[in-house]
Amino acid sequence: MKTPAGIYIHIPFCAIKCMYCDFYSIAEKEDAIPRFVKTIVSEIEQCNVDTTNWNINTIFIGGGTPSLLDSEHIEIILKALQTKYDLSQLSEFTIEANPGEAPKNRLIDFRSLGINRLSIGVQSLEPDILRFLTRIHTVEQVFETFENARSARFDNVNCDLIYSIPGQSWDIWNRDLNKILDLGPEHISAYTLTLEKGTNLFKLVKGKQVKMPNDDKTSKWFLKTHEIFDSRGYPSYEISNFSLRGFECLHNLHYWKIYPSLAFGPSAHGFDGKNRWSNIRHLDGYMDKIESNKSPITFRESLTENQIQNEKIGFGLRMAKGINEKLVDKDILKKAIQKWPNCIHVQNHFIQLTQNGLVFADAISVDLML
């Protein structure tokens, strides 16, 4: 039986680099797009990962802002994938888009290429919060982009949101969340703002120009947010992801279940079931290497069985379904249940975290690992 697998394409171009973003992206380099597309096609053609026993059923084009590329460029990349790999079982094909940077005609063209899922980077519906996050779209463009997606026949739309932001009150977040829910997207990703080294946000906090919300406040908002999603028919299937039944993101589920994934583009991370690798985190360096017939991979590691098992525990506990109890030593599980009261639930041979447990998911996962 073939293993479910996905393909990730990283598009690094952005109109502006957001102050909190740790993903590799660059601004004001859109003139390099034609060269970049040729390069990524070459990387696809040169890839020697054995996918014989894979069932590739998802593609995710992320970034960056992939919607900055026109449909002709996306089509070139897609044709290279179709030539190289069996995509006959493809069921989910996602592209990310920012409000104001995904014209209706472009969305229509994307849909005609077989892209059937759109992920919109909303983040907030409060103008002051958008400015703080250095997002350049307006609130009106959020609703316009969503409407354009529906007009382009996207019937699987995700909205990305961020909460627990400095200056954001509960009333603002509650209002924004319910407005997005009223739109009726099939999927919503709601993340708490995290502090990542190397970002402008990290520098501002370190310089005491910005103060992050404390952990107690973030935890309370986390639990209340989950309650709202549950009451509106969007149960969480993963810590930060909520959907209508049947619209869970298959591509992300691949990552959380430790399934293999090909990855192309600068900073892209791949996994073949045993080995992990990542490409150089630099656009010009990436293109130069491939054009010189050199590998863009700058990091590679082979995982031991214990490491793979621990990853299944760590990522699996993030999901509502949890993990098979066979993954965890019985004595370790017993100690964790005692240490974390009302946080761990065992049912039908599966270990799951309660709502309270999800708040401490990372720490509990470590306690359950080998």
KOLLUMTOR-800482 format. One record per residue (C-alpha): residue number from 0; z, y, x. Coordinates in nm, 4 decimals. Example, Ala and Ser with C-alpha at 12.3 -4.5 7.8 and 13.67 -1.06 7.14 Angstrom:
<nodes>
<node k="0" c3="0.7800" c2="-0.4500" c1="1.2300"/>
<node k="1" c3="0.7140" c2="-0.1060" c1="1.3670"/>
</nodes>
This chain:
<nodes>
<node k="0" c3="0.0000" c2="0.0000" c1="0.0000"/>
<node k="1" c3="-0.1022" c2="0.3376" c1="0.1404"/>
<node k="2" c3="0.1566" c2="0.6077" c1="0.2120"/>
<node k="3" c3="0.1304" c2="0.9380" c1="0.0195"/>
<node k="4" c3="0.0362" c2="1.2195" c1="0.2562"/>
<node k="5" c3="-0.0647" c2="1.5834" c1="0.2627"/>
<node k="6" c3="-0.2604" c2="1.8381" c1="0.4621"/>
<node k="7" c3="-0.1223" c2="2.1808" c1="0.5515"/>
<node k="8" c3="-0.3442" c2="2.4710" c1="0.6616"/>
<node k="9" c3="-0.1716" c2="2.7760" c1="0.8107"/>
<node k="10" c3="-0.3435" c2="3.1115" c1="0.7612"/>
<node k="11" c3="-0.1507" c2="3.3683" c1="0.9699"/>
<node k="12" c3="-0.3059" c2="3.6914" c1="0.8436"/>
<node k="13" c3="-0.0994" c2="3.9459" c1="0.6503"/>
<node k="14" c3="-0.1511" c2="4.3054" c1="0.5430"/>
<node k="15" c3="0.2006" c2="4.3778" c1="0.6714"/>
<node k="16" c3="0.4737" c2="4.1760" c1="0.8422"/>
<node k="17" c3="0.7722" c2="4.1534" c1="0.6063"/>
<node k="18" c3="1.1070" c2="4.2346" c1="0.7649"/>
<node k="19" c3="1.2765" c2="3.9077" c1="0.6634"/>
<node k="20" c3="0.9921" c2="3.6625" c1="0.7265"/>
<node k="21" c3="1.0259" c2="3.4030" c1="1.0017"/>
<node k="22" c3="0.6927" c2="3.2299" c1="0.9331"/>
<node k="23" c3="0.4247" c2="3.3022" c1="1.1905"/>
<node k="24" c3="0.2094" c2="3.5865" c1="1.0626"/>
<node k="25" c3="0.0353" c2="3.8903" c1="1.2038"/>
<node k="26" c3="-0.0858" c2="4.2168" c1="1.0530"/>
<node k="27" c3="-0.3996" c2="4.4201" c1="1.1202"/>
<node k="28" c3="-0.5977" c2="4.1294" c1="1.2650"/>
<node k="29" c3="-0.8279" c2="4.0557" c1="0.9732"/>
<node k="30" c3="-1.1311" c2="4.1186" c1="1.1922"/>
<node k="31" c3="-1.0464" c2="3.7885" c1="1.3630"/>
<node k="32" c3="-1.0846" c2="3.5850" c1="1.0419"/>
<node k="33" c3="-1.4448" c2="3.4630" c1="1.1017"/>
<node k="34" c3="-1.3572" c2="3.3432" c1="1.4525"/>
<node k="35" c3="-1.0343" c2="3.1863" c1="1.3237"/>
<node k="36" c3="-1.2185" c2="2.9901" c1="1.0542"/>
<node k="37" c3="-1.4608" c2="2.8465" c1="1.3115"/>
<node k="38" c3="-1.1665" c2="2.7525" c1="1.5293"/>
<node k="39" c3="-0.9701" c2="2.5766" c1="1.2583"/>
<node k="40" c3="-1.2822" c2="2.3785" c1="1.1659"/>
<node k="41" c3="-1.3047" c2="2.2694" c1="1.5294"/>
<node k="42" c3="-0.9391" c2="2.1648" c1="1.5251"/>
<node k="43" c3="-1.0021" c2="1.9545" c1="1.2141"/>
<node k="44" c3="-1.3062" c2="1.7921" c1="1.3738"/>
<node k="45" c3="-1.1159" c2="1.7155" c1="1.6958"/>
<node k="46" c3="-0.8056" c2="1.5736" c1="1.5258"/>
<node k="47" c3="-0.7473" c2="1.2092" c1="1.6268"/>
<node k="48" c3="-0.4497" c2="1.1204" c1="1.4051"/>
<node k="49" c3="-0.5029" c2="0.7812" c1="1.2410"/>
<node k="50" c3="-0.4945" c2="0.8320" c1="0.8617"/>
<node k="51" c3="-0.6303" c2="0.4893" c1="0.7689"/>
<node k="52" c3="-0.3183" c2="0.3934" c1="0.5757"/>
<node k="53" c3="-0.2608" c2="0.7354" c1="0.4205"/>
<node k="54" c3="-0.3287" c2="0.8382" c1="0.0636"/>
<node k="55" c3="-0.3979" c2="1.2105" c1="0.1072"/>
<node k="56" c3="-0.3223" c2="1.3569" c1="-0.2349"/>
<node k="57" c3="-0.2146" c2="1.7147" c1="-0.1572"/>
<node k="58" c3="-0.3459" c2="2.0147" c1="0.0338"/>
<node k="59" c3="-0.1405" c2="2.3307" c1="0.0812"/>
<node k="60" c3="-0.2916" c2="2.6492" c1="0.2247"/>
<node k="61" c3="-0.0021" c2="2.8719" c1="0.3279"/>
<node k="62" c3="0.0714" c2="3.1573" c1="0.5590"/>
<node k="63" c3="0.0651" c2="3.4427" c1="0.6023"/>
<node k="64" c3="-0.1429" c2="3.5513" c1="0.3083"/>
<node k="65" c3="-0.4243" c2="3.2987" c1="0.2534"/>
<node k="66" c3="-0.5621" c2="3.4969" c1="-0.0408"/>
<node k="67" c3="-0.6841" c2="3.7564" c1="0.2112"/>
<node k="68" c3="-0.9602" c2="3.5097" c1="0.3014"/>
<node k="69" c3="-1.2639" c2="3.5144" c1="0.0767"/>
<node k="70" c3="-1.3762" c2="3.1984" c1="-0.0982"/>
<node k="71" c3="-1.6613" c2="3.1409" c1="0.1478"/>
<node k="72" c3="-1.4145" c2="3.1018" c1="0.4326"/>
<node k="73" c3="-1.1906" c2="2.8700" c1="0.2315"/>
<node k="74" c3="-1.4969" c2="2.6640" c1="0.1368"/>
<node k="75" c3="-1.5929" c2="2.6219" c1="0.5029"/>
<node k="76" c3="-1.2468" c2="2.4852" c1="0.5816"/>
<node k="77" c3="-1.2517" c2="2.2596" c1="0.2759"/>
<node k="78" c3="-1.5910" c2="2.1136" c1="0.3676"/>
<node k="79" c3="-1.4608" c2="2.0299" c1="0.7154"/>
<node k="80" c3="-1.1677" c2="1.8448" c1="0.5559"/>
<node k="81" c3="-1.3960" c2="1.6608" c1="0.3127"/>
<node k="82" c3="-1.6225" c2="1.5525" c1="0.5977"/>
<node k="83" c3="-1.3326" c2="1.4228" c1="0.8059"/>
<node k="84" c3="-1.0972" c2="1.2723" c1="0.5452"/>
<node k="85" c3="-1.0999" c2="1.0785" c1="0.2200"/>
<node k="86" c3="-0.9905" c2="1.3341" c1="-0.0410"/>
<node k="87" c3="-1.0868" c2="1.1246" c1="-0.3424"/>
<node k="88" c3="-0.7198" c2="1.0923" c1="-0.4458"/>
<node k="89" c3="-0.6439" c2="1.4639" c1="-0.4165"/>
<node k="90" c3="-0.4328" c2="1.5701" c1="-0.7152"/>
<node k="91" c3="-0.2645" c2="1.8928" c1="-0.6017"/>
<node k="92" c3="-0.4379" c2="2.1713" c1="-0.4086"/>
<node k="93" c3="-0.2266" c2="2.4840" c1="-0.3570"/>
<node k="94" c3="-0.3034" c2="2.8256" c1="-0.2136"/>
<node k="95" c3="-0.0552" c2="3.1083" c1="-0.1651"/>
<node k="96" c3="-0.1321" c2="3.4601" c1="-0.2839"/>
<node k="97" c3="0.0427" c2="3.7946" c1="-0.2814"/>
<node k="98" c3="0.0323" c2="4.0325" c1="-0.5807"/>
<node k="99" c3="-0.2333" c2="4.2953" c1="-0.5226"/>
<node k="100" c3="-0.4051" c2="4.0820" c1="-0.2600"/>
<node k="101" c3="-0.5724" c2="3.8259" c1="-0.4842"/>
<node k="102" c3="-0.8511" c2="3.9890" c1="-0.6883"/>
<node k="103" c3="-0.9477" c2="3.8175" c1="-1.0125"/>
<node k="104" c3="-1.2967" c2="3.7261" c1="-0.8917"/>
<node k="105" c3="-1.1512" c2="3.5690" c1="-0.5776"/>
<node k="106" c3="-0.9069" c2="3.3626" c1="-0.7859"/>
<node k="107" c3="-1.1968" c2="3.2456" c1="-1.0025"/>
<node k="108" c3="-1.3841" c2="3.1414" c1="-0.6873"/>
<node k="109" c3="-1.0772" c2="2.9599" c1="-0.5518"/>
<node k="110" c3="-1.0453" c2="2.7699" c1="-0.8783"/>
<node k="111" c3="-1.4131" c2="2.6707" c1="-0.8629"/>
<node k="112" c3="-1.3484" c2="2.5121" c1="-0.5218"/>
<node k="113" c3="-1.0993" c2="2.2722" c1="-0.6777"/>
<node k="114" c3="-0.7838" c2="2.4638" c1="-0.5918"/>
<node k="115" c3="-0.5631" c2="2.3878" c1="-0.8920"/>
<node k="116" c3="-0.2260" c2="2.5396" c1="-0.8025"/>
<node k="117" c3="-0.1445" c2="2.9015" c1="-0.7192"/>
<node k="118" c3="0.1783" c2="3.0163" c1="-0.5554"/>
<node k="119" c3="0.2475" c2="3.3877" c1="-0.6037"/>
<node k="120" c3="0.4860" c2="3.5724" c1="-0.3694"/>
<node k="121" c3="0.6673" c2="3.7825" c1="-0.6273"/>
<node k="122" c3="1.0080" c2="3.8054" c1="-0.4503"/>
<node k="123" c3="1.1422" c2="4.0826" c1="-0.6783"/>
<node k="124" c3="1.0618" c2="4.3037" c1="-0.9761"/>
<node k="125" c3="1.2835" c2="4.5894" c1="-0.8576"/>
<node k="126" c3="1.0878" c2="4.8655" c1="-0.6732"/>
<node k="127" c3="1.3785" c2="4.9546" c1="-0.4426"/>
<node k="128" c3="1.4279" c2="4.5904" c1="-0.3472"/>
<node k="129" c3="1.0560" c2="4.5475" c1="-0.2791"/>
<node k="130" c3="1.0680" c2="4.8502" c1="-0.0496"/>
<node k="131" c3="1.3748" c2="4.7131" c1="0.1290"/>
<node k="132" c3="1.1927" c2="4.3818" c1="0.1853"/>
<node k="133" c3="0.8871" c2="4.5805" c1="0.3080"/>
<node k="134" c3="0.6733" c2="4.4236" c1="0.0371"/>
<node k="135" c3="0.3708" c2="4.6426" c1="-0.0330"/>
<node k="136" c3="0.2883" c2="4.5273" c1="-0.3861"/>
<node k="137" c3="0.4041" c2="4.6969" c1="-0.7037"/>
<node k="138" c3="0.5816" c2="4.5433" c1="-1.0007"/>
<node k="139" c3="0.2702" c2="4.6042" c1="-1.2105"/>
<node k="140" c3="0.0600" c2="4.4044" c1="-0.9636"/>
<node k="141" c3="0.2876" c2="4.1028" c1="-1.0139"/>
<node k="142" c3="0.2023" c2="4.0839" c1="-1.3829"/>
<node k="143" c3="-0.1641" c2="4.1670" c1="-1.3165"/>
<node k="144" c3="-0.1948" c2="3.8840" c1="-1.0620"/>
<node k="145" c3="-0.0261" c2="3.6379" c1="-1.2963"/>
<node k="146" c3="-0.2607" c2="3.7371" c1="-1.5792"/>
<node k="147" c3="-0.5596" c2="3.7065" c1="-1.3463"/>
<node k="148" c3="-0.4438" c2="3.3581" c1="-1.2468"/>
<node k="149" c3="-0.4390" c2="3.2503" c1="-1.6097"/>
<node k="150" c3="-0.7815" c2="3.4083" c1="-1.6661"/>
<node k="151" c3="-0.9091" c2="3.2122" c1="-1.3669"/>
<node k="152" c3="-0.7860" c2="2.8911" c1="-1.5415"/>
<node k="153" c3="-0.4905" c2="2.8194" c1="-1.3153"/>
<node k="154" c3="-0.2612" c2="2.6100" c1="-1.5330"/>
<node k="155" c3="-0.0185" c2="2.5328" c1="-1.2514"/>
<node k="156" c3="0.1349" c2="2.8543" c1="-1.1184"/>
<node k="157" c3="0.4424" c2="2.8985" c1="-0.9011"/>
<node k="158" c3="0.6334" c2="3.2243" c1="-0.8563"/>
<node k="159" c3="0.8431" c2="3.2745" c1="-0.5422"/>
<node k="160" c3="1.1612" c2="3.4784" c1="-0.5902"/>
<node k="161" c3="1.4412" c2="3.5889" c1="-0.3571"/>
<node k="162" c3="1.7987" c2="3.6691" c1="-0.4523"/>
<node k="163" c3="2.1318" c2="3.7613" c1="-0.2924"/>
<node k="164" c3="1.9637" c2="4.0583" c1="-0.1242"/>
<node k="165" c3="2.1546" c2="4.3619" c1="0.0071"/>
<node k="166" c3="2.1523" c2="4.6269" c1="-0.2668"/>
<node k="167" c3="2.0624" c2="4.3777" c1="-0.5396"/>
<node k="168" c3="2.3085" c2="4.3592" c1="-0.8280"/>
<node k="169" c3="2.3525" c2="4.0563" c1="-1.0510"/>
<node k="170" c3="2.2094" c2="4.2554" c1="-1.3422"/>
<node k="171" c3="1.8906" c2="4.3238" c1="-1.1448"/>
<node k="172" c3="1.8512" c2="3.9602" c1="-1.0422"/>
<node k="173" c3="1.9303" c2="3.8306" c1="-1.3915"/>
<node k="174" c3="1.6736" c2="4.0675" c1="-1.5414"/>
<node k="175" c3="1.4039" c2="3.9770" c1="-1.2862"/>
<node k="176" c3="1.4624" c2="3.6060" c1="-1.3252"/>
<node k="177" c3="1.4389" c2="3.6169" c1="-1.7024"/>
<node k="178" c3="1.1249" c2="3.8333" c1="-1.6937"/>
<node k="179" c3="0.9536" c2="3.5761" c1="-1.4729"/>
<node k="180" c3="1.0762" c2="3.2948" c1="-1.6986"/>
<node k="181" c3="0.9308" c2="3.4821" c1="-1.9956"/>
<node k="182" c3="0.5893" c2="3.4677" c1="-1.8268"/>
<node k="183" c3="0.6074" c2="3.0890" c1="-1.8425"/>
<node k="184" c3="0.4964" c2="2.9773" c1="-1.4957"/>
<node k="185" c3="0.5024" c2="2.6031" c1="-1.4456"/>
<node k="186" c3="0.7134" c2="2.6287" c1="-1.1312"/>
<node k="187" c3="0.9569" c2="2.8769" c1="-0.9754"/>
<node k="188" c3="1.0974" c2="2.8772" c1="-0.6237"/>
<node k="189" c3="1.4158" c2="3.0844" c1="-0.5999"/>
<node k="190" c3="1.5559" c2="3.1281" c1="-0.2502"/>
<node k="191" c3="1.8648" c2="3.3068" c1="-0.1279"/>
<node k="192" c3="1.7764" c2="3.5582" c1="0.1429"/>
<node k="193" c3="1.8461" c2="3.4000" c1="0.4796"/>
<node k="194" c3="1.8954" c2="3.5697" c1="0.8119"/>
<node k="195" c3="1.6470" c2="3.4414" c1="1.0695"/>
<node k="196" c3="1.6615" c2="3.5292" c1="1.4378"/>
<node k="197" c3="1.3710" c2="3.7385" c1="1.5591"/>
<node k="198" c3="1.3130" c2="3.9147" c1="1.2282"/>
<node k="199" c3="1.3622" c2="4.2859" c1="1.1699"/>
<node k="200" c3="1.6271" c2="4.1991" c1="0.9127"/>
<node k="201" c3="1.8242" c2="4.0147" c1="1.1802"/>
<node k="202" c3="1.8073" c2="4.3209" c1="1.4079"/>
<node k="203" c3="1.9233" c2="4.5511" c1="1.1278"/>
<node k="204" c3="2.2178" c2="4.3283" c1="1.0443"/>
<node k="205" c3="2.3088" c2="4.2860" c1="1.4110"/>
<node k="206" c3="2.2963" c2="4.6656" c1="1.4498"/>
<node k="207" c3="2.5207" c2="4.6999" c1="1.1443"/>
<node k="208" c3="2.2581" c2="4.9017" c1="0.9593"/>
<node k="209" c3="2.2441" c2="4.6380" c1="0.6837"/>
<node k="210" c3="2.5230" c2="4.4187" c1="0.5483"/>
<node k="211" c3="2.4374" c2="4.0802" c1="0.3985"/>
<node k="212" c3="2.6159" c2="3.9570" c1="0.0821"/>
<node k="213" c3="2.9147" c2="3.7354" c1="0.1638"/>
<node k="214" c3="2.9014" c2="3.3577" c1="0.1210"/>
<node k="215" c3="3.1296" c2="3.3533" c1="-0.1852"/>
<node k="216" c3="2.9013" c2="3.5940" c1="-0.3711"/>
<node k="217" c3="2.5912" c2="3.3978" c1="-0.2723"/>
<node k="218" c3="2.7524" c2="3.0704" c1="-0.3867"/>
<node k="219" c3="2.8443" c2="3.2174" c1="-0.7257"/>
<node k="220" c3="2.4930" c2="3.3529" c1="-0.7751"/>
<node k="221" c3="2.3500" c2="3.0147" c1="-0.6726"/>
<node k="222" c3="2.5469" c2="2.8301" c1="-0.9415"/>
<node k="223" c3="2.4784" c2="3.0903" c1="-1.2117"/>
<node k="224" c3="2.1074" c2="3.0872" c1="-1.1242"/>
<node k="225" c3="2.0913" c2="2.7100" c1="-1.1664"/>
<node k="226" c3="2.2631" c2="2.7439" c1="-1.5059"/>
<node k="227" c3="2.0004" c2="2.9937" c1="-1.6216"/>
<node k="228" c3="1.7125" c2="2.7725" c1="-1.5115"/>
<node k="229" c3="1.8659" c2="2.4712" c1="-1.6867"/>
<node k="230" c3="1.9125" c2="2.6679" c1="-2.0091"/>
<node k="231" c3="1.5486" c2="2.7801" c1="-2.0030"/>
<node k="232" c3="1.3999" c2="2.4323" c1="-1.9518"/>
<node k="233" c3="1.3407" c2="2.4542" c1="-1.5769"/>
<node k="234" c3="1.5741" c2="2.1948" c1="-1.4231"/>
<node k="235" c3="1.6081" c2="2.1982" c1="-1.0463"/>
<node k="236" c3="1.4459" c2="1.9048" c1="-0.8718"/>
<node k="237" c3="1.5412" c2="2.0470" c1="-0.5312"/>
<node k="238" c3="1.7989" c2="2.3033" c1="-0.4219"/>
<node k="239" c3="1.5651" c2="2.6033" c1="-0.4492"/>
<node k="240" c3="1.2866" c2="2.4674" c1="-0.6684"/>
<node k="241" c3="1.2630" c2="2.4520" c1="-1.0474"/>
<node k="242" c3="0.9835" c2="2.3414" c1="-1.2746"/>
<node k="243" c3="0.8746" c2="2.2307" c1="-1.6149"/>
<node k="244" c3="0.8663" c2="1.8528" c1="-1.6411"/>
<node k="245" c3="0.5692" c2="1.7112" c1="-1.4527"/>
<node k="246" c3="0.5028" c2="2.0235" c1="-1.2429"/>
<node k="247" c3="0.7173" c2="1.9505" c1="-0.9393"/>
<node k="248" c3="0.5366" c2="2.0484" c1="-0.6168"/>
<node k="249" c3="0.3987" c2="1.7203" c1="-0.4825"/>
<node k="250" c3="0.3232" c2="1.8663" c1="-0.1406"/>
<node k="251" c3="0.6806" c2="1.9807" c1="-0.0832"/>
<node k="252" c3="0.8072" c2="1.6478" c1="-0.2120"/>
<node k="253" c3="0.6095" c2="1.4878" c1="0.0713"/>
<node k="254" c3="0.8179" c2="1.6854" c1="0.3214"/>
<node k="255" c3="1.1494" c2="1.6076" c1="0.1533"/>
<node k="256" c3="1.0636" c2="1.2360" c1="0.1340"/>
<node k="257" c3="0.9532" c2="1.2361" c1="0.5007"/>
<node k="258" c3="0.5937" c2="1.1393" c1="0.4222"/>
<node k="259" c3="0.3214" c2="1.2105" c1="0.6808"/>
<node k="260" c3="0.1287" c2="1.5342" c1="0.6887"/>
<node k="261" c3="-0.1595" c2="1.6724" c1="0.8911"/>
<node k="262" c3="-0.1299" c2="2.0363" c1="0.9957"/>
<node k="263" c3="-0.3894" c2="2.2819" c1="1.1193"/>
<node k="264" c3="-0.3621" c2="2.6409" c1="1.2363"/>
<node k="265" c3="-0.1273" c2="2.8356" c1="1.4660"/>
<node k="266" c3="0.2400" c2="2.7275" c1="1.4361"/>
<node k="267" c3="0.1490" c2="2.4451" c1="1.1945"/>
<node k="268" c3="0.3780" c2="2.1379" c1="1.2063"/>
<node k="269" c3="0.2504" c2="1.7821" c1="1.1553"/>
<node k="270" c3="0.4063" c2="1.4354" c1="1.1228"/>
<node k="271" c3="0.2406" c2="1.0921" c1="1.1357"/>
<node k="272" c3="0.5382" c2="0.8832" c1="1.0244"/>
<node k="273" c3="0.6931" c2="0.8581" c1="1.3690"/>
<node k="274" c3="0.5807" c2="1.1566" c1="1.5762"/>
<node k="275" c3="0.6229" c2="1.5273" c1="1.5052"/>
<node k="276" c3="0.4211" c2="1.8032" c1="1.6655"/>
<node k="277" c3="0.3584" c2="2.1748" c1="1.6312"/>
<node k="278" c3="0.0825" c2="2.4106" c1="1.7381"/>
<node k="279" c3="0.1127" c2="2.7183" c1="1.9536"/>
<node k="280" c3="0.2658" c2="3.0118" c1="1.7654"/>
<node k="281" c3="0.0067" c2="3.2667" c1="1.8747"/>
<node k="282" c3="-0.3303" c2="3.3390" c1="1.7128"/>
<node k="283" c3="-0.5297" c2="3.4297" c1="2.0232"/>
<node k="284" c3="-0.3669" c2="3.1506" c1="2.2242"/>
<node k="285" c3="-0.4507" c2="2.9035" c1="1.9464"/>
<node k="286" c3="-0.8147" c2="3.0085" c1="1.9313"/>
<node k="287" c3="-0.8523" c2="3.0198" c1="2.3097"/>
<node k="288" c3="-0.7170" c2="2.6670" c1="2.3527"/>
<node k="289" c3="-0.9449" c2="2.5113" c1="2.0928"/>
<node k="290" c3="-1.2497" c2="2.7018" c1="2.2145"/>
<node k="291" c3="-1.1713" c2="2.5666" c1="2.5609"/>
<node k="292" c3="-1.1509" c2="2.2102" c1="2.4225"/>
<node k="293" c3="-0.7752" c2="2.2026" c1="2.4836"/>
<node k="294" c3="-0.5084" c2="2.0871" c1="2.2427"/>
<node k="295" c3="-0.3223" c2="2.3653" c1="2.0570"/>
<node k="296" c3="-0.0121" c2="2.1416" c1="2.0391"/>
<node k="297" c3="0.2794" c2="2.2839" c1="2.2377"/>
<node k="298" c3="0.5602" c2="2.0597" c1="2.1121"/>
<node k="299" c3="0.5704" c2="1.6898" c1="2.0403"/>
<node k="300" c3="0.8514" c2="1.4393" c1="1.9861"/>
<node k="301" c3="0.8818" c2="1.0763" c1="1.8824"/>
<node k="302" c3="1.1597" c2="1.0119" c1="1.6321"/>
<node k="303" c3="1.3921" c2="0.7128" c1="1.6580"/>
<node k="304" c3="1.4735" c2="0.5050" c1="1.3508"/>
<node k="305" c3="1.8137" c2="0.6764" c1="1.3345"/>
<node k="306" c3="1.6540" c2="1.0202" c1="1.3452"/>
<node k="307" c3="1.4126" c2="0.9306" c1="1.0654"/>
<node k="308" c3="1.6988" c2="0.7878" c1="0.8608"/>
<node k="309" c3="1.9049" c2="1.1033" c1="0.9126"/>
<node k="310" c3="1.6106" c2="1.3196" c1="0.8068"/>
<node k="311" c3="1.5782" c2="1.1129" c1="0.4898"/>
<node k="312" c3="1.9467" c2="1.1799" c1="0.4241"/>
<node k="313" c3="1.9304" c2="1.5517" c1="0.5034"/>
<node k="314" c3="1.6160" c2="1.6287" c1="0.3069"/>
<node k="315" c3="1.6782" c2="1.3708" c1="0.0354"/>
<node k="316" c3="2.0136" c2="1.5159" c1="-0.0642"/>
<node k="317" c3="1.8398" c2="1.8445" c1="-0.1380"/>
<node k="318" c3="1.6608" c2="1.6737" c1="-0.4248"/>
<node k="319" c3="1.8124" c2="1.6146" c1="-0.7677"/>
<node k="320" c3="1.7214" c2="1.2467" c1="-0.7445"/>
<node k="321" c3="1.9268" c2="1.2102" c1="-0.4270"/>
<node k="322" c3="1.9002" c2="0.9205" c1="-0.1811"/>
<node k="323" c3="1.9341" c2="0.5449" c1="-0.1948"/>
<node k="324" c3="2.2894" c2="0.4468" c1="-0.1044"/>
<node k="325" c3="2.1488" c2="0.1940" c1="0.1444"/>
<node k="326" c3="2.0716" c2="0.4867" c1="0.3762"/>
<node k="327" c3="2.4399" c2="0.5676" c1="0.4239"/>
<node k="328" c3="2.7157" c2="0.3602" c1="0.5834"/>
<node k="329" c3="2.9745" c2="0.2685" c1="0.3179"/>
<node k="330" c3="3.2727" c2="0.3877" c1="0.5217"/>
<node k="331" c3="3.1001" c2="0.7173" c1="0.6013"/>
<node k="332" c3="3.0214" c2="0.7656" c1="0.2318"/>
<node k="333" c3="3.3807" c2="0.6926" c1="0.1312"/>
<node k="334" c3="3.5161" c2="0.9508" c1="0.3770"/>
<node k="335" c3="3.2634" c2="1.2113" c1="0.2600"/>
<node k="336" c3="3.3577" c2="1.1619" c1="-0.1055"/>
<node k="337" c3="3.7226" c2="1.2181" c1="-0.0141"/>
<node k="338" c3="3.6404" c2="1.5239" c1="0.1968"/>
<node k="339" c3="3.4126" c2="1.6792" c1="-0.0654"/>
<node k="340" c3="3.5792" c2="1.6249" c1="-0.4075"/>
<node k="341" c3="3.3567" c2="1.6859" c1="-0.7130"/>
<node k="342" c3="3.0549" c2="1.7263" c1="-0.4862"/>
<node k="343" c3="2.9107" c2="1.3752" c1="-0.4450"/>
<node k="344" c3="2.8053" c2="1.1480" c1="-0.7291"/>
<node k="345" c3="2.6949" c2="0.7839" c1="-0.6944"/>
<node k="346" c3="2.5012" c2="0.6292" c1="-0.9818"/>
<node k="347" c3="2.2520" c2="0.3425" c1="-1.0076"/>
<node k="348" c3="2.2628" c2="0.2957" c1="-0.6295"/>
<node k="349" c3="2.1688" c2="0.6591" c1="-0.5648"/>
<node k="350" c3="2.3804" c2="0.9241" c1="-0.3936"/>
<node k="351" c3="2.3418" c2="1.2641" c1="-0.5550"/>
<node k="352" c3="2.5053" c2="1.6013" c1="-0.5097"/>
<node k="353" c3="2.6657" c2="1.7733" c1="-0.8072"/>
<node k="354" c3="2.5943" c2="2.1403" c1="-0.8778"/>
<node k="355" c3="2.8993" c2="2.2305" c1="-0.6691"/>
<node k="356" c3="2.7858" c2="1.9898" c1="-0.3999"/>
<node k="357" c3="2.4476" c2="2.1586" c1="-0.3684"/>
<node k="358" c3="2.6249" c2="2.4720" c1="-0.2460"/>
<node k="359" c3="2.7468" c2="2.2719" c1="0.0560"/>
<node k="360" c3="2.4410" c2="2.0485" c1="0.0901"/>
<node k="361" c3="2.3807" c2="2.1093" c1="0.4606"/>
<node k="362" c3="2.7398" c2="2.0362" c1="0.5597"/>
<node k="363" c3="2.7650" c2="1.7284" c1="0.3381"/>
<node k="364" c3="2.4374" c2="1.5933" c1="0.4770"/>
<node k="365" c3="2.5726" c2="1.6138" c1="0.8314"/>
<node k="366" c3="2.8839" c2="1.4215" c1="0.7275"/>
<node k="367" c3="2.6697" c2="1.1435" c1="0.5814"/>
<node k="368" c3="2.4350" c2="1.1060" c1="0.8768"/>
<node k="369" c3="2.4554" c2="0.8274" c1="1.1322"/>
</nodes>
